[in-house]
Amino acid sequence: MSAPMGQIVRELSDLLGATTVAAIGGVSETRAVQQWMGDRAPQRPHVLRFALQLATMIGASADKQVLRAWFQGGNPHLGDAAPLTLLRDQPLEAVQGPLLAAARSFASRR
């Protein structure tokens, strides 16, 4: 995914909402999300890019409401943790594989 960060954040915001994108990006205010769409660089661009990859994968077979629920709800493939929480609180290297497997499992059932 080599798109500019502003585009990544804009697409992710459209799919998940600014509040969720802010949490994934490690901030508490949606104002930062608006700034990321402009000229301010986020502190965790790799996490945002990966989140868009997950959102695109799940969004291909689910509507926005289901997609948002997947990110925010407990997931049995992740020890009942919410993907959003893992993306926000854990190093990407530690959760990337399990999150990708959980997204693939979800997408394959739809």
C-alpha positions as CSV (number, residue, x, y, z in Angstrom):
1,M,0.0,0.0,0.0
2,S,2.0,2.9,-1.3
3,A,-0.7,5.6,-1.2
4,P,0.0,8.9,0.5
5,M,-0.8,8.9,4.2
6,G,-3.5,11.6,3.8
7,Q,-5.4,9.2,1.5
8,I,-4.8,6.3,3.8
9,V,-6.3,8.2,6.7
10,R,-9.2,9.5,4.6
11,E,-10.2,6.1,3.4
12,L,-9.8,4.5,6.9
13,S,-11.9,7.4,8.4
14,D,-14.6,6.8,5.8
15,L,-14.7,3.1,6.7
16,L,-14.2,3.2,10.5
17,G,-15.0,6.7,11.6
18,A,-12.6,9.3,12.9
19,T,-12.8,8.2,16.6
20,T,-11.7,4.7,15.8
21,V,-8.9,5.9,13.5
22,A,-7.7,8.3,16.3
23,A,-7.6,5.3,18.7
24,I,-5.7,3.1,16.2
25,G,-3.3,6.0,15.6
26,G,-2.6,6.3,19.3
27,V,-4.3,9.7,20.0
28,S,-7.4,10.7,21.8
29,E,-8.7,13.5,19.7
30,T,-10.2,13.3,16.2
31,R,-8.6,16.7,15.4
32,A,-5.4,14.8,14.9
33,V,-7.1,12.6,12.3
34,Q,-8.1,15.7,10.3
35,Q,-4.5,17.0,10.5
36,W,-3.2,13.6,9.2
37,M,-5.4,14.1,6.2
38,G,-3.5,17.3,5.6
39,D,0.2,17.8,6.1
40,R,0.8,16.4,9.6
41,A,2.4,12.9,9.7
42,P,0.9,10.4,12.2
43,Q,3.2,8.9,14.8
44,R,2.1,5.3,13.8
45,P,1.8,5.3,10.0
46,H,2.6,1.6,9.7
47,V,-0.3,0.8,12.0
48,L,-2.7,2.9,10.1
49,R,-1.7,1.3,6.8
50,F,-2.1,-2.1,8.2
51,A,-5.5,-1.2,9.6
52,L,-6.6,-0.1,6.2
53,Q,-5.4,-3.4,4.8
54,L,-7.6,-5.2,7.3
55,A,-10.6,-2.9,6.7
56,T,-10.4,-3.4,3.0
57,M,-10.2,-7.1,3.4
58,I,-13.3,-7.3,5.6
59,G,-15.1,-4.5,3.9
60,A,-15.0,-6.4,0.6
61,S,-17.6,-8.8,2.1
62,A,-19.3,-6.7,4.8
63,D,-21.0,-3.3,5.1
64,K,-19.5,-0.5,7.2
65,Q,-21.6,-1.4,10.3
66,V,-20.3,-5.0,10.3
67,L,-16.8,-3.7,9.6
68,R,-16.9,-1.3,12.5
69,A,-18.3,-4.0,14.8
70,W,-15.4,-6.3,13.8
71,F,-12.8,-3.7,14.8
72,Q,-14.5,-2.8,18.1
73,G,-15.9,-6.1,19.3
74,G,-14.2,-9.0,21.0
75,N,-12.9,-11.6,18.6
76,P,-12.6,-15.3,19.6
77,H,-9.6,-15.7,17.3
78,L,-7.8,-13.0,19.3
79,G,-8.5,-14.3,22.8
80,D,-11.7,-12.2,22.8
81,A,-9.7,-9.0,22.5
82,A,-11.0,-6.3,20.1
83,P,-8.8,-5.7,17.0
84,L,-8.9,-2.0,17.8
85,T,-7.5,-2.6,21.3
86,L,-4.7,-4.7,19.9
87,L,-3.8,-2.2,17.3
88,R,-3.8,0.6,19.8
89,D,-2.0,-1.1,22.7
90,Q,0.4,-3.6,21.2
91,P,3.4,-3.4,18.9
92,L,2.3,-4.1,15.4
93,E,4.9,-6.8,15.0
94,A,3.3,-8.7,17.9
95,V,-0.3,-8.6,16.6
96,Q,0.0,-8.4,12.8
97,G,-0.1,-12.1,12.2
98,P,-3.0,-12.9,14.5
99,L,-5.0,-9.9,13.2
100,L,-4.5,-10.9,9.6
101,A,-5.5,-14.5,10.4
102,A,-8.6,-13.3,12.2
103,A,-9.6,-11.0,9.3
104,R,-9.0,-13.8,6.7
105,S,-11.1,-16.1,8.8
106,F,-13.9,-13.6,9.1
107,A,-13.8,-12.6,5.4
108,S,-13.9,-16.3,4.2
109,R,-17.1,-17.0,6.1
110,R,-19.0,-14.2,4.5
